[in-house]
Amino acid sequence: MEVIIKIAMTGVLISILTILLKGMQSQITPVLVTAGSVILLFTVLNMVNNASQAIKNLFDSSELGSETIKAVIKIIGAAYVVEFSSSLCRDMGENSIASKIEAAGRVFIVIMAVPWASALIEAVKNLGT
Amino acid sequence: MGIDLIFKIAGIGIVVAVLNPILIKSGRDEQATLVTVAGLILTMIIISGEIKDLFTLLKSFFG
């Protein structure tokens, strides 16, 4: 429970400091926003890291192949990175760059999902015969 | 790791933002821009270290 409170207070503190710096027309405001989101993502990742062993055991116990689980975890990681960087670019007013990053993320996920698609088609074909 | 980084960067931002008009008013315009650029570069160096740590953590965790 404390971690959630810590994250919430950090976020509020960062926005207050951002308003302060914006009021002074300083060019360092975007850097402060970047630092804030880096720290928030760090705390989230540390939270996930503590529970990562339990999550991995949960995955191992399921009958899914470990290959697909690795791909799923990689996709989740890619989604994290894409969301982090594209929202930062959008904060600084660069919508076009943000959409390029998101497009790259989508392409990466589609490429990761191609083997599953072919496996699905194989399964459907076997159903037919 | 957490809040002190934010205070460091906000401090640099405030110092630069205060120094700028003072230098401009006292006629040293070049030094004002130099101070701004120096502040920006310093904060970017700090931030790039943090982003590197973040992405290595992400890579190590998400494989």
N, CA and C atoms of all chains as a GROMACS GRO file, in nm:
protein
  576
    1MET      N    1   0.085  -0.119   0.000
    1MET     CA    2   0.000   0.000   0.000
    1MET      C    3   0.090   0.125   0.000
    2GLU      N    4   0.202   0.115   0.074
    2GLU     CA    5   0.285   0.236   0.083
    2GLU      C    6   0.341   0.270  -0.055
    3VAL      N    7   0.371   0.166  -0.136
    3VAL     CA    8   0.434   0.197  -0.265
    3VAL      C    9   0.340   0.282  -0.350
    4ILE      N   10   0.212   0.246  -0.346
    4ILE     CA   11   0.115   0.322  -0.427
    4ILE      C   12   0.114   0.467  -0.380
    5ILE      N   13   0.114   0.486  -0.248
    5ILE     CA   14   0.112   0.623  -0.196
    5ILE      C   15   0.239   0.695  -0.238
    6LYS      N   16   0.353   0.623  -0.232
    6LYS     CA   17   0.479   0.688  -0.269
    6LYS      C   18   0.474   0.732  -0.414
    7ILE      N   19   0.422   0.644  -0.500
    7ILE     CA   20   0.418   0.678  -0.643
    7ILE      C   21   0.326   0.797  -0.664
    8ALA      N   22   0.209   0.794  -0.598
    8ALA     CA   23   0.113   0.903  -0.619
    8ALA      C   24   0.174   1.036  -0.575
    9MET      N   25   0.238   1.035  -0.458
    9MET     CA   26   0.294   1.162  -0.409
    9MET      C   27   0.406   1.209  -0.501
   10THR      N   28   0.489   1.113  -0.551
   10THR     CA   29   0.596   1.157  -0.642
   10THR      C   30   0.536   1.223  -0.764
   11GLY      N   31   0.427   1.163  -0.817
   11GLY     CA   32   0.367   1.222  -0.936
   11GLY      C   33   0.316   1.362  -0.910
   12VAL      N   34   0.250   1.381  -0.797
   12VAL     CA   35   0.197   1.514  -0.766
   12VAL      C   36   0.313   1.612  -0.751
   13LEU      N   37   0.419   1.568  -0.680
   13LEU     CA   38   0.533   1.657  -0.658
   13LEU      C   39   0.594   1.699  -0.792
   14ILE      N   40   0.606   1.601  -0.884
   14ILE     CA   41   0.668   1.632  -1.013
   14ILE      C   42   0.583   1.734  -1.088
   15SER      N   43   0.450   1.718  -1.083
   15SER     CA   44   0.368   1.813  -1.160
   15SER      C   45   0.377   1.952  -1.098
   16ILE      N   46   0.387   1.958  -0.964
   16ILE     CA   47   0.399   2.091  -0.902
   16ILE      C   48   0.529   2.157  -0.946
   17LEU      N   49   0.640   2.078  -0.941
   17LEU     CA   50   0.768   2.137  -0.983
   17LEU      C   51   0.764   2.176  -1.130
   18THR      N   52   0.691   2.097  -1.212
   18THR     CA   53   0.684   2.133  -1.354
   18THR      C   54   0.614   2.266  -1.373
   19ILE      N   55   0.503   2.287  -1.298
   19ILE     CA   56   0.433   2.415  -1.311
   19ILE      C   57   0.525   2.527  -1.268
   20LEU      N   58   0.601   2.503  -1.160
   20LEU     CA   59   0.692   2.607  -1.112
   20LEU      C   60   0.792   2.642  -1.221
   21LEU      N   61   0.852   2.538  -1.282
   21LEU     CA   62   0.954   2.566  -1.383
   21LEU      C   63   0.892   2.629  -1.507
   22LYS      N   64   0.767   2.585  -1.541
   22LYS     CA   65   0.704   2.645  -1.659
   22LYS      C   66   0.680   2.793  -1.634
   23GLY      N   67   0.643   2.827  -1.512
   23GLY     CA   68   0.619   2.967  -1.482
   23GLY      C   69   0.743   3.051  -1.504
   24MET      N   70   0.862   2.989  -1.487
   24MET     CA   71   0.986   3.066  -1.503
   24MET      C   72   1.039   3.058  -1.645
   25GLN      N   73   0.954   3.007  -1.739
   25GLN     CA   74   0.997   2.994  -1.880
   25GLN      C   75   1.132   2.927  -1.890
   26SER      N   76   1.153   2.817  -1.813
   26SER     CA   77   1.285   2.754  -1.820
   26SER      C   78   1.280   2.642  -1.922
   27GLN      N   79   1.389   2.619  -1.994
   27GLN     CA   80   1.390   2.512  -2.094
   27GLN      C   81   1.410   2.376  -2.030
   28ILE      N   82   1.426   2.372  -1.898
   28ILE     CA   83   1.459   2.244  -1.834
   28ILE      C   84   1.332   2.170  -1.794
   29THR      N   85   1.212   2.227  -1.824
   29THR     CA   86   1.089   2.160  -1.784
   29THR      C   87   1.075   2.023  -1.848
   30PRO      N   88   1.095   2.008  -1.982
   30PRO     CA   89   1.078   1.873  -2.036
   30PRO      C   90   1.174   1.773  -1.975
   31VAL      N   91   1.297   1.820  -1.939
   31VAL     CA   92   1.391   1.725  -1.881
   31VAL      C   93   1.338   1.680  -1.745
   32LEU      N   94   1.275   1.773  -1.671
   32LEU     CA   95   1.220   1.735  -1.541
   32LEU      C   96   1.107   1.635  -1.559
   33VAL      N   97   1.022   1.658  -1.664
   33VAL     CA   98   0.912   1.564  -1.688
   33VAL      C   99   0.969   1.426  -1.722
   34THR      N  100   1.077   1.424  -1.803
   34THR     CA  101   1.140   1.295  -1.836
   34THR      C  102   1.192   1.228  -1.710
   35ALA      N  103   1.259   1.304  -1.626
   35ALA     CA  104   1.313   1.245  -1.502
   35ALA      C  105   1.199   1.189  -1.419
   36GLY      N  106   1.088   1.263  -1.412
   36GLY     CA  107   0.975   1.216  -1.332
   36GLY      C  108   0.922   1.085  -1.384
   37SER      N  109   0.903   1.076  -1.516
   37SER     CA  110   0.845   0.950  -1.567
   37SER      C  111   0.945   0.837  -1.555
   38VAL      N  112   1.075   0.867  -1.566
   38VAL     CA  113   1.175   0.760  -1.547
   38VAL      C  114   1.163   0.705  -1.406
   39ILE      N  115   1.150   0.795  -1.308
   39ILE     CA  116   1.147   0.748  -1.169
   39ILE      C  117   1.020   0.669  -1.142
   40LEU      N  118   0.906   0.718  -1.198
   40LEU     CA  119   0.781   0.646  -1.172
   40LEU      C  120   0.789   0.507  -1.233
   41LEU      N  121   0.845   0.498  -1.355
   41LEU     CA  122   0.853   0.365  -1.418
   41LEU      C  123   0.949   0.277  -1.339
   42PHE      N  124   1.054   0.338  -1.282
   42PHE     CA  125   1.148   0.260  -1.202
   42PHE      C  126   1.076   0.197  -1.083
   43THR      N  127   0.995   0.279  -1.012
   43THR     CA  128   0.927   0.223  -0.894
   43THR      C  129   0.832   0.112  -0.936
   44VAL      N  130   0.764   0.133  -1.051
   44VAL     CA  131   0.672   0.028  -1.096
   44VAL      C  132   0.750  -0.099  -1.124
   45LEU      N  133   0.864  -0.082  -1.193
   45LEU     CA  134   0.940  -0.202  -1.230
   45LEU      C  135   0.996  -0.270  -1.106
   46ASN      N  136   1.039  -0.189  -1.006
   46ASN     CA  137   1.089  -0.254  -0.885
   46ASN      C  138   0.978  -0.334  -0.820
   47MET      N  139   0.856  -0.276  -0.823
   47MET     CA  140   0.742  -0.350  -0.764
   47MET      C  141   0.726  -0.483  -0.837
   48VAL      N  142   0.730  -0.478  -0.972
   48VAL     CA  143   0.707  -0.601  -1.049
   48VAL      C  144   0.823  -0.697  -1.025
   49ASN      N  145   0.946  -0.639  -1.011
   49ASN     CA  146   1.062  -0.725  -0.996
   49ASN      C  147   1.051  -0.812  -0.873
   50ASN      N  148   0.998  -0.752  -0.763
   50ASN     CA  149   0.991  -0.833  -0.640
   50ASN      C  150   0.904  -0.955  -0.666
   51ALA      N  151   0.796  -0.938  -0.746
   51ALA     CA  152   0.704  -1.051  -0.763
   51ALA      C  153   0.741  -1.133  -0.886
   52SER      N  154   0.856  -1.103  -0.951
   52SER     CA  155   0.882  -1.168  -1.081
   52SER      C  156   0.899  -1.318  -1.062
   53GLN      N  157   0.959  -1.361  -0.949
   53GLN     CA  158   0.982  -1.506  -0.933
   53GLN      C  159   0.848  -1.578  -0.928
   54ALA      N  160   0.753  -1.521  -0.853
   54ALA     CA  161   0.622  -1.587  -0.841
   54ALA      C  162   0.557  -1.594  -0.978
   55ILE      N  163   0.568  -1.483  -1.056
   55ILE     CA  164   0.503  -1.482  -1.188
   55ILE      C  165   0.564  -1.589  -1.276
   56LYS      N  166   0.698  -1.601  -1.271
   56LYS     CA  167   0.765  -1.700  -1.358
   56LYS      C  168   0.718  -1.840  -1.318
   57ASN      N  169   0.710  -1.868  -1.184
   57ASN     CA  170   0.664  -2.003  -1.145
   57ASN      C  171   0.523  -2.026  -1.197
   58LEU      N  172   0.439  -1.920  -1.186
   58LEU     CA  173   0.301  -1.937  -1.233
   58LEU      C  174   0.303  -1.976  -1.380
   59PHE      N  175   0.390  -1.905  -1.458
   59PHE     CA  176   0.394  -1.935  -1.603
   59PHE      C  177   0.444  -2.077  -1.626
   60ASP      N  178   0.549  -2.117  -1.550
   60ASP     CA  179   0.608  -2.249  -1.577
   60ASP      C  180   0.504  -2.358  -1.551
   61SER      N  181   0.421  -2.336  -1.448
   61SER     CA  182   0.328  -2.445  -1.414
   61SER      C  183   0.226  -2.462  -1.526
   62SER      N  184   0.192  -2.353  -1.598
   62SER     CA  185   0.089  -2.371  -1.703
   62SER      C  186   0.149  -2.453  -1.817
   63GLU      N  187   0.063  -2.517  -1.897
   63GLU     CA  188   0.115  -2.614  -1.996
   63GLU      C  189   0.161  -2.543  -2.122
   64LEU      N  190   0.152  -2.404  -2.123
   64LEU     CA  191   0.197  -2.334  -2.245
   64LEU      C  192   0.347  -2.356  -2.264
   65GLY      N  193   0.391  -2.363  -2.389
   65GLY     CA  194   0.533  -2.382  -2.417
   65GLY      C  195   0.611  -2.264  -2.363
   66SER      N  196   0.735  -2.288  -2.313
   66SER     CA  197   0.810  -2.176  -2.256
   66SER      C  198   0.845  -2.077  -2.365
   67GLU      N  199   0.847  -2.120  -2.493
   67GLU     CA  200   0.880  -2.029  -2.602
   67GLU      C  201   0.774  -1.919  -2.612
   68THR      N  202   0.645  -1.961  -2.607
   68THR     CA  203   0.540  -1.859  -2.621
   68THR      C  204   0.544  -1.764  -2.502
   69ILE      N  205   0.573  -1.818  -2.383
   69ILE     CA  206   0.575  -1.729  -2.265
   69ILE      C  207   0.685  -1.625  -2.281
   70LYS      N  208   0.802  -1.670  -2.332
   70LYS     CA  209   0.910  -1.571  -2.351
   70LYS      C  210   0.865  -1.463  -2.446
   71ALA      N  211   0.796  -1.504  -2.556
   71ALA     CA  212   0.752  -1.404  -2.654
   71ALA      C  213   0.651  -1.310  -2.590
   72VAL      N  214   0.560  -1.364  -2.509
   72VAL     CA  215   0.458  -1.277  -2.447
   72VAL      C  216   0.527  -1.176  -2.356
   73ILE      N  217   0.624  -1.222  -2.277
   73ILE     CA  218   0.693  -1.130  -2.185
   73ILE      C  219   0.768  -1.024  -2.264
   74LYS      N  220   0.828  -1.066  -2.378
   74LYS     CA  221   0.902  -0.969  -2.459
   74LYS      C  222   0.806  -0.864  -2.514
   75ILE      N  223   0.687  -0.908  -2.556
   75ILE     CA  224   0.590  -0.812  -2.611
   75ILE      C  225   0.546  -0.715  -2.503
   76ILE      N  226   0.526  -0.766  -2.382
   76ILE     CA  227   0.484  -0.676  -2.273
   76ILE      C  228   0.593  -0.574  -2.247
   77GLY      N  229   0.719  -0.619  -2.249
   77GLY     CA  230   0.829  -0.525  -2.229
   77GLY      C  231   0.834  -0.421  -2.338
   78ALA      N  232   0.815  -0.465  -2.462
   78ALA     CA  233   0.816  -0.370  -2.574
   78ALA      C  234   0.704  -0.269  -2.557
   79ALA      N  235   0.586  -0.318  -2.512
   79ALA     CA  236   0.474  -0.226  -2.495
   79ALA      C  237   0.509  -0.121  -2.390
   80TYR      N  238   0.576  -0.167  -2.279
   80TYR     CA  239   0.617  -0.070  -2.177
   80TYR      C  240   0.705   0.038  -2.237
   81VAL      N  241   0.809  -0.005  -2.312
   81VAL     CA  242   0.905   0.091  -2.365
   81VAL      C  243   0.836   0.188  -2.460
   82VAL      N  244   0.751   0.132  -2.549
   82VAL     CA  245   0.685   0.218  -2.649
   82VAL      C  246   0.594   0.319  -2.578
   83GLU      N  247   0.517   0.271  -2.479
   83GLU     CA  248   0.424   0.363  -2.412
   83GLU      C  249   0.502   0.472  -2.342
   84PHE      N  250   0.614   0.435  -2.275
   84PHE     CA  251   0.695   0.533  -2.202
   84PHE      C  252   0.746   0.641  -2.297
   85SER      N  253   0.807   0.599  -2.407
   85SER     CA  254   0.872   0.699  -2.493
   85SER      C  255   0.769   0.778  -2.573
   86SER      N  256   0.661   0.712  -2.618
   86SER     CA  257   0.567   0.789  -2.702
   86SER      C  258   0.492   0.889  -2.617
   87SER      N  259   0.457   0.854  -2.493
   87SER     CA  260   0.384   0.954  -2.411
   87SER      C  261   0.478   1.070  -2.376
   88LEU      N  262   0.608   1.040  -2.358
   88LEU     CA  263   0.702   1.150  -2.331
   88LEU      C  264   0.709   1.244  -2.451
   89CYS      N  265   0.721   1.188  -2.572
   89CYS     CA  266   0.729   1.274  -2.690
   89CYS      C  267   0.601   1.355  -2.703
   90ARG      N  268   0.486   1.291  -2.671
   90ARG     CA  269   0.360   1.365  -2.684
   90ARG      C  270   0.358   1.477  -2.580
   91ASP      N  271   0.410   1.454  -2.461
   91ASP     CA  272   0.413   1.561  -2.359
   91ASP      C  273   0.488   1.681  -2.410
   92MET      N  274   0.597   1.655  -2.484
   92MET     CA  275   0.677   1.769  -2.530
   92MET      C  276   0.622   1.826  -2.659
   93GLY      N  277   0.503   1.780  -2.701
   93GLY     CA  278   0.440   1.843  -2.816
   93GLY      C  279   0.475   1.780  -2.948
   94GLU      N  280   0.555   1.671  -2.947
   94GLU     CA  281   0.596   1.610  -3.076
   94GLU      C  282   0.503   1.493  -3.105
   95ASN      N  283   0.382   1.522  -3.156
   95ASN     CA  284   0.288   1.411  -3.180
   95ASN      C  285   0.335   1.322  -3.294
   96SER      N  286   0.400   1.380  -3.394
   96SER     CA  287   0.438   1.296  -3.508
   96SER      C  288   0.542   1.195  -3.465
   97ILE      N  289   0.639   1.236  -3.384
   97ILE     CA  290   0.742   1.140  -3.341
   97ILE      C  291   0.678   1.032  -3.256
   98ALA      N  292   0.584   1.073  -3.170
   98ALA     CA  293   0.519   0.974  -3.083
   98ALA      C  294   0.447   0.869  -3.168
   99SER      N  295   0.377   0.915  -3.274
   99SER     CA  296   0.305   0.814  -3.354
   99SER      C  297   0.404   0.725  -3.429
  100LYS      N  298   0.522   0.779  -3.465
  100LYS     CA  299   0.621   0.692  -3.534
  100LYS      C  300   0.667   0.582  -3.438
  101ILE      N  301   0.692   0.620  -3.311
  101ILE     CA  302   0.737   0.519  -3.214
  101ILE      C  303   0.629   0.413  -3.196
  102GLU      N  304   0.502   0.460  -3.191
  102GLU     CA  305   0.393   0.361  -3.172
  102GLU      C  306   0.384   0.270  -3.293
  103ALA      N  307   0.401   0.327  -3.414
  103ALA     CA  308   0.396   0.243  -3.534
  103ALA      C  309   0.507   0.138  -3.527
  104ALA      N  310   0.628   0.180  -3.484
  104ALA     CA  311   0.738   0.082  -3.473
  104ALA      C  312   0.701  -0.026  -3.373
  105GLY      N  313   0.639   0.013  -3.262
  105GLY     CA  314   0.600  -0.087  -3.161
  105GLY      C  315   0.501  -0.186  -3.218
  106ARG      N  316   0.402  -0.135  -3.294
  106ARG     CA  317   0.303  -0.227  -3.353
  106ARG      C  318   0.371  -0.325  -3.446
  107VAL      N  319   0.462  -0.272  -3.534
  107VAL     CA  320   0.529  -0.362  -3.629
  107VAL      C  321   0.604  -0.468  -3.552
  108PHE      N  322   0.673  -0.430  -3.444
  108PHE     CA  323   0.751  -0.528  -3.368
  108PHE      C  324   0.659  -0.636  -3.314
  109ILE      N  325   0.542  -0.595  -3.261
  109ILE     CA  326   0.452  -0.694  -3.201
  109ILE      C  327   0.397  -0.786  -3.309
  110VAL      N  328   0.365  -0.728  -3.427
  110VAL     CA  329   0.313  -0.814  -3.535
  110VAL      C  330   0.418  -0.916  -3.574
  111ILE      N  331   0.544  -0.872  -3.583
  111ILE     CA  332   0.651  -0.966  -3.622
  111ILE      C  333   0.664  -1.076  -3.517
  112MET      N  334   0.652  -1.038  -3.389
  112MET     CA  335   0.662  -1.140  -3.284
  112MET      C  336   0.545  -1.240  -3.294
  113ALA      N  337   0.429  -1.192  -3.344
  113ALA     CA  338   0.310  -1.278  -3.341
  113ALA      C  339   0.301  -1.366  -3.466
  114VAL      N  340   0.388  -1.343  -3.566
  114VAL     CA  341   0.376  -1.421  -3.692
  114VAL      C  342   0.385  -1.571  -3.665
  115PRO      N  343   0.484  -1.623  -3.587
  115PRO     CA  344   0.488  -1.769  -3.568
  115PRO      C  345   0.359  -1.823  -3.509
  116TRP      N  346   0.294  -1.747  -3.420
  116TRP     CA  347   0.170  -1.800  -3.362
  116TRP      C  348   0.063  -1.811  -3.469
  117ALA      N  349   0.060  -1.708  -3.558
  117ALA     CA  350  -0.044  -1.708  -3.663
  117ALA      C  351  -0.027  -1.834  -3.748
  118SER      N  352   0.100  -1.864  -3.785
  118SER     CA  353   0.118  -1.982  -3.871
  118SER      C  354   0.080  -2.107  -3.791
  119ALA      N  355   0.113  -2.110  -3.662
  119ALA     CA  356   0.076  -2.228  -3.583
  119ALA      C  357  -0.076  -2.242  -3.580
  120LEU      N  358  -0.144  -2.128  -3.568
  120LEU     CA  359  -0.291  -2.134  -3.564
  120LEU      C  360  -0.344  -2.190  -3.695
  121ILE      N  361  -0.287  -2.141  -3.807
  121ILE     CA  362  -0.336  -2.187  -3.938
  121ILE      C  363  -0.311  -2.336  -3.951
  122GLU      N  364  -0.191  -2.382  -3.905
  122GLU     CA  365  -0.162  -2.525  -3.910
  122GLU      C  366  -0.268  -2.602  -3.832
  123ALA      N  367  -0.299  -2.553  -3.711
  123ALA     CA  368  -0.395  -2.625  -3.627
  123ALA      C  369  -0.529  -2.633  -3.698
  124VAL      N  370  -0.570  -2.520  -3.758
  124VAL     CA  371  -0.702  -2.520  -3.827
  124VAL      C  372  -0.698  -2.620  -3.941
  125LYS      N  373  -0.584  -2.623  -4.013
  125LYS     CA  374  -0.577  -2.714  -4.128
  125LYS      C  375  -0.590  -2.858  -4.077
  126ASN      N  376  -0.517  -2.889  -3.969
  126ASN     CA  377  -0.525  -3.028  -3.919
  126ASN      C  378  -0.668  -3.061  -3.878
  127LEU      N  379  -0.738  -2.960  -3.825
  127LEU     CA  380  -0.878  -2.987  -3.785
  127LEU      C  381  -0.956  -3.038  -3.905
  128GLY      N  382  -0.924  -2.972  -4.022
  128GLY     CA  383  -1.003  -3.003  -4.141
  128GLY      C  384  -0.986  -3.147  -4.181
  129THR      N  385  -0.859  -3.196  -4.181
  129THR     CA  386  -0.839  -3.332  -4.237
  129THR      C  387  -0.890  -3.437  -4.141
  130MET      N  388   1.788   0.770  -0.526
  130MET     CA  389   1.737   0.735  -0.656
  130MET      C  390   1.609   0.814  -0.685
  131GLY      N  391   1.523   0.824  -0.589
  131GLY     CA  392   1.392   0.875  -0.627
  131GLY      C  393   1.385   1.025  -0.631
  132ILE      N  394   1.345   1.081  -0.515
  132ILE     CA  395   1.306   1.222  -0.517
  132ILE      C  396   1.429   1.310  -0.533
  133ASP      N  397   1.546   1.264  -0.483
  133ASP     CA  398   1.659   1.360  -0.485
  133ASP      C  399   1.698   1.394  -0.629
  134LEU      N  400   1.679   1.297  -0.720
  134LEU     CA  401   1.710   1.328  -0.860
  134LEU      C  402   1.621   1.442  -0.909
  135ILE      N  403   1.492   1.434  -0.871
  135ILE     CA  404   1.398   1.535  -0.921
  135ILE      C  405   1.434   1.671  -0.862
  136PHE      N  406   1.469   1.672  -0.731
  136PHE     CA  407   1.504   1.800  -0.669
  136PHE      C  408   1.631   1.855  -0.732
  137LYS      N  409   1.727   1.767  -0.766
  137LYS     CA  410   1.851   1.815  -0.827
  137LYS      C  411   1.820   1.887  -0.957
  138ILE      N  412   1.737   1.823  -1.040
  138ILE     CA  413   1.709   1.882  -1.171
  138ILE      C  414   1.625   2.008  -1.156
  139ALA      N  415   1.527   2.003  -1.066
  139ALA     CA  416   1.446   2.124  -1.046
  139ALA      C  417   1.533   2.237  -0.994
  140GLY      N  418   1.630   2.203  -0.907
  140GLY     CA  419   1.719   2.307  -0.854
  140GLY      C  420   1.798   2.371  -0.966
  141ILE      N  421   1.856   2.285  -1.052
  141ILE     CA  422   1.933   2.340  -1.164
  141ILE      C  423   1.844   2.428  -1.249
  142GLY      N  424   1.720   2.381  -1.274
  142GLY     CA  425   1.629   2.460  -1.357
  142GLY      C  426   1.601   2.595  -1.296
  143ILE      N  427   1.577   2.597  -1.162
  143ILE     CA  428   1.544   2.724  -1.097
  143ILE      C  429   1.664   2.816  -1.099
  144VAL      N  430   1.784   2.760  -1.071
  144VAL     CA  431   1.904   2.845  -1.070
  144VAL      C  432   1.923   2.910  -1.206
  145VAL      N  433   1.911   2.827  -1.312
  145VAL     CA  434   1.931   2.882  -1.447
  145VAL      C  435   1.824   2.986  -1.476
  146ALA      N  436   1.699   2.953  -1.438
  146ALA     CA  437   1.590   3.046  -1.470
  146ALA      C  438   1.608   3.178  -1.397
  147VAL      N  439   1.668   3.175  -1.276
  147VAL     CA  440   1.689   3.300  -1.202
  147VAL      C  441   1.809   3.374  -1.258
  148LEU      N  442   1.916   3.299  -1.290
  148LEU     CA  443   2.040   3.363  -1.338
  148LEU      C  444   2.019   3.434  -1.471
  149ASN      N  445   1.933   3.375  -1.555
  149ASN     CA  446   1.920   3.427  -1.690
  149ASN      C  447   1.883   3.575  -1.693
  150PRO      N  448   1.770   3.617  -1.637
  150PRO     CA  449   1.736   3.760  -1.645
  150PRO      C  450   1.841   3.848  -1.577
  151ILE      N  451   1.902   3.796  -1.469
  151ILE     CA  452   2.004   3.878  -1.402
  151ILE      C  453   2.118   3.908  -1.497
  152LEU      N  454   2.167   3.801  -1.564
  152LEU     CA  455   2.279   3.821  -1.657
  152LEU      C  456   2.236   3.912  -1.772
  153ILE      N  457   2.113   3.892  -1.821
  153ILE     CA  458   2.068   3.974  -1.934
  153ILE      C  459   2.060   4.121  -1.892
  154LYS      N  460   2.000   4.144  -1.771
  154LYS     CA  461   1.986   4.284  -1.726
  154LYS      C  462   2.124   4.347  -1.711
  155SER      N  463   2.224   4.269  -1.664
  155SER     CA  464   2.355   4.333  -1.643
  155SER      C  465   2.435   4.336  -1.771
  156GLY      N  466   2.367   4.313  -1.885
  156GLY     CA  467   2.433   4.337  -2.012
  156GLY      C  468   2.514   4.220  -2.062
  157ARG      N  469   2.524   4.109  -1.987
  157ARG     CA  470   2.607   3.997  -2.036
  157ARG      C  471   2.514   3.896  -2.104
  158ASP      N  472   2.471   3.925  -2.228
  158ASP     CA  473   2.373   3.835  -2.292
  158ASP      C  474   2.437   3.702  -2.328
  159GLU      N  475   2.565   3.706  -2.376
  159GLU     CA  476   2.623   3.577  -2.419
  159GLU      C  477   2.630   3.483  -2.299
  160GLN      N  478   2.673   3.538  -2.182
  160GLN     CA  479   2.687   3.447  -2.067
  160GLN      C  480   2.552   3.391  -2.026
  161ALA      N  481   2.444   3.468  -2.050
  161ALA     CA  482   2.310   3.417  -2.015
  161ALA      C  483   2.281   3.292  -2.097
  162THR      N  484   2.302   3.303  -2.230
  162THR     CA  485   2.275   3.184  -2.312
  162THR      C  486   2.370   3.072  -2.273
  163LEU      N  487   2.496   3.106  -2.240
  163LEU     CA  488   2.590   3.000  -2.202
  163LEU      C  489   2.541   2.928  -2.077
  164VAL      N  490   2.491   3.004  -1.981
  164VAL     CA  491   2.442   2.941  -1.857
  164VAL      C  492   2.325   2.851  -1.888
  165THR      N  493   2.235   2.900  -1.977
  165THR     CA  494   2.118   2.816  -2.011
  165THR      C  495   2.164   2.686  -2.076
  166VAL      N  496   2.253   2.698  -2.173
  166VAL     CA  497   2.298   2.577  -2.243
  166VAL      C  498   2.369   2.484  -2.146
  167ALA      N  499   2.452   2.542  -2.057
  167ALA     CA  500   2.524   2.457  -1.963
  167ALA      C  501   2.427   2.382  -1.873
  168GLY      N  502   2.322   2.454  -1.824
  168GLY     CA  503   2.224   2.388  -1.738
  168GLY      C  504   2.156   2.275  -1.810
  169LEU      N  505   2.120   2.302  -1.937
  169LEU     CA  506   2.050   2.199  -2.015
  169LEU      C  507   2.139   2.076  -2.032
  170ILE      N  508   2.265   2.100  -2.068
  170ILE     CA  509   2.356   1.986  -2.093
  170ILE      C  510   2.375   1.908  -1.964
  171LEU      N  511   2.389   1.979  -1.852
  171LEU     CA  512   2.413   1.908  -1.725
  171LEU      C  513   2.295   1.818  -1.693
  172THR      N  514   2.171   1.873  -1.706
  172THR     CA  515   2.056   1.789  -1.672
  172THR      C  516   2.043   1.673  -1.769
  173MET      N  517   2.077   1.697  -1.895
  173MET     CA  518   2.067   1.586  -1.992
  173MET      C  519   2.165   1.476  -1.957
  174ILE      N  520   2.286   1.514  -1.909
  174ILE     CA  521   2.383   1.409  -1.871
  174ILE      C  522   2.324   1.326  -1.757
  175ILE      N  523   2.265   1.395  -1.659
  175ILE     CA  524   2.208   1.321  -1.545
  175ILE      C  525   2.097   1.229  -1.594
  176ILE      N  526   2.012   1.284  -1.682
  176ILE     CA  527   1.895   1.206  -1.727
  176ILE      C  528   1.937   1.086  -1.810
  177SER      N  529   2.042   1.105  -1.894
  177SER     CA  530   2.078   0.992  -1.983
  177SER      C  531   2.125   0.876  -1.898
  178GLY      N  532   2.197   0.906  -1.785
  178GLY     CA  533   2.237   0.796  -1.697
  178GLY      C  534   2.116   0.722  -1.643
  179GLU      N  535   2.013   0.799  -1.602
  179GLU     CA  536   1.895   0.736  -1.544
  179GLU      C  537   1.821   0.653  -1.649
  180ILE      N  538   1.809   0.706  -1.770
  180ILE     CA  539   1.736   0.632  -1.874
  180ILE      C  540   1.811   0.505  -1.909
  181LYS      N  541   1.947   0.513  -1.907
  181LYS     CA  542   2.024   0.391  -1.937
  181LYS      C  543   1.993   0.285  -1.831
  182ASP      N  544   1.993   0.328  -1.703
  182ASP     CA  545   1.963   0.228  -1.599
  182ASP      C  546   1.824   0.170  -1.619
  183LEU      N  547   1.727   0.259  -1.654
  183LEU     CA  548   1.590   0.211  -1.669
  183LEU      C  549   1.583   0.106  -1.779
  184PHE      N  550   1.645   0.137  -1.893
  184PHE     CA  551   1.632   0.043  -2.005
  184PHE      C  552   1.710  -0.085  -1.979
  185THR      N  553   1.822  -0.079  -1.904
  185THR     CA  554   1.890  -0.206  -1.874
  185THR      C  555   1.802  -0.288  -1.780
  186LEU      N  556   1.736  -0.221  -1.684
  186LEU     CA  557   1.647  -0.297  -1.595
  186LEU      C  558   1.535  -0.361  -1.676
  187LEU      N  559   1.476  -0.280  -1.770
  187LEU     CA  560   1.368  -0.333  -1.853
  187LEU      C  561   1.418  -0.453  -1.932
  188LYS      N  562   1.538  -0.439  -1.990
  188LYS     CA  563   1.589  -0.548  -2.074
  188LYS      C  564   1.613  -0.671  -1.988
  189SER      N  565   1.669  -0.649  -1.868
  189SER     CA  566   1.700  -0.767  -1.786
  189SER      C  567   1.572  -0.835  -1.742
  190PHE      N  568   1.467  -0.757  -1.717
  190PHE     CA  569   1.347  -0.821  -1.666
  190PHE      C  570   1.266  -0.881  -1.779
  191PHE      N  571   1.249  -0.807  -1.890
  191PHE     CA  572   1.161  -0.855  -1.995
  191PHE      C  573   1.236  -0.936  -2.099
  192GLY      N  574   1.361  -0.966  -2.074
  192GLY     CA  575   1.428  -1.061  -2.161
  192GLY      C  576   1.480  -1.007  -2.288
   0.00000   0.00000   0.00000
